[in-house]
Amino acid sequence: MKKIVYIVGDLSYPNGMSRVLSQKVNYLARHTDYDLYVVLTEQASKPWYYQLEPRVKHVNFDLNFDDLYQLPLLRRLLAYRKKQKQYRRLLTDYLMKVRPDITVSVMRREINFINDIQDGSRKVGEIHFNKQTYRVFEKRWLPGFINRCITRKWQQSLEHEIRRLDKFVVLTHEDFSFWKGFTNITVIPNPIATFPGTLSDGLSKAVIAAGRYTWQKGFDMLIQAWQIVQELHPDWTLNIYGAGDKESYKRLAVELHVSKTVHCHAAVSDIFAQYAKHSLFVLSSRYEGFGLVIIEAMATGLPVVSFRCPCGPADIITDHEDGLLVENGNVKELAEAICYAIEHPEERNRMAEKALHSVKRYSEDAIMQQWIQLFEAL
């Protein structure tokens, strides 16, 4: 019986990476005889947002790296160094005790030392970010050349460790193209957890977006685009769902005089039920690792209008077939594409049908069989 250890980090708050990782571990627990272990590092006292199958063993080192972001930079660096040493010791002891056949890292803090742990396991790294935006150091109060120097050194260290892995998994073919000269790399996308029973009928005059209320998700640009959309289609509404602080986006909607048609909601447990009440999904992200919300929306029968941001949308969406792709960060083009979808309901419905068909390649069974084949090959 194979032993597989997944190093996840945190399951206590909603985010795409934790959701996908828990989904994959649970699939393996239900469909294989693998002996499965999950290592966590954050918030041992908090309840899990994502649950694991009962037979999955787990440990939480309760190191709470995320708490360090509240500290000033110098204190944060010193505290991080201390926690990292503790993490290395705890993880080494744990892997030496379990003696897994395969250890899967999500390419966070443990990637700096996991290859040096002599537990006998094959080391697999799976990255949920894209190369262009991962390990980029940027402090506005530092000169640009210092930021670039730190970024270069940080990324070189990462690349050195990646080359030592037995296998390195990226989410998109677009991201694959950025990792030049790596011979241990393969592409396995994220799976969709389920195909909902209730689909959109495409009749509502409503557009939906979903994601954390962060700069990355570009909801500020979406609201700016909606100002243009509202002038032409004042009877349509935009609903945004996500975790985090939404107040700045609500203020922006007021400033742009679109607050009557733009509504910022908290995250919901059943996002599929919300997708089904809408006729179009919009992704306004500045960058993505994959864009799980895209395939979720498509599985509910929604065509997607998206920035062609790195990385994910261009892998998932075929332009003018099952959605519309526009230049990354171009607010005017985003507005025009939304208006095009609104003004051409027959075309919108045709793209919705295509989306339902094309998204099947991301089914849980299809994606997890790729993972099982990778594990068996190792």
C-alpha positions, 0 to 999 in steps of 0.5 A: 500500500502506497503512503502519500503525504500531502503538505497543505498548510491550511484548511481553516479559511476559504481559498481555491488552493485548499479547496482543490487539495482537500478535494484531491486527497478525498478523491484518493481516499474514496477511490484508492487504497493509498495510505494518506496523510496531510500536514498542516501548519496553520491555526490548529485551534480553528475549525476546518472550512474544508473537511477530509475523509475520516481515513485521512491521517493528519497533523498540524504543527501550529506554526502559524506563518500567516500571523507574521504578516502583521509584524514590521518587516525586520521582525517578520524576517527574524520570526520567519527564520525561527519558525522555518527552522522549527518547521524543518525539524518538525517535518523532517521528524514526521516524514522520517517516522511515516516513511512515505513513498511520495511526498507532495509539496504545494511549493510553499515554505517547505520547498526550501528544504524538502529535497534534503529530507532523507526519508526515502520518498519521491518528492513532487511539487505542485504549484498553484500560482504562475511563474511570472507572479510567483516569488516576486519581491516588491516593496514600493519604498525600496529602489527598483533595482533592489526589488529586482535583485531580491526577486532574481535571487529568490526565484533562482533558489526556487528553480534550483529546488524544483530541478531536484524534485522527482516531478514538478506539476503546473496547472496550465500549458501557458505556465508550462511554456515559461519554465524553460529547460525543466525536464521533470515538468508536467501539466495537470489542471485543477478538477471541478468538484461536481457538475451541478444539477441546476443550470442557468437558463440564460434568461436573467439580466444578471452578470456574476463574478466570484473570488476573494476581494483582493487586488489580484482579482481586479474587481476594481477594473470590473466595476470601472468596466461596468460603468460603461455597461450600465450606460448602455444596459441599465436594466442589467445587474452585476453581482460579485461574491467573495471572501474578504473586505468588500468595502473599498469596492462598494465605495468605488461603485458609489463613486462611479454611480453604479451602486444601484446595479453593482452588488458586492456579496460575501462568500456563499457555501453554494456558489453553483446556486448563484451561478445558475441565477445569472446569464454570464460570468466575468473574470477580471483577474490581473493574474491567476494560477488557473482560474477554478471559478471559470470552469465552475461557471462553465459547468453551470452553463455560463459563457465566460468573458475574461481578461487574457491574464497569465495563466489559465483563461487562455488554456480553458476558454476558446475565444468566441467558442465557449467564451470571450477573451480580451486584452489583459487589463483593458477595461474598455475591451472588457466592457465591450465584450460584456456588452457584446454578450448582452446584446447577442443572446443567441450567440451567448446561448451558443457559447453556453452550450459549448462551455458545457461540453468543453468543461467536461475535460476538467471532470474530477475523474479525468483529472485524478486519473492523471494524478494516479498515473503520475503516482504509479509511474513514480 
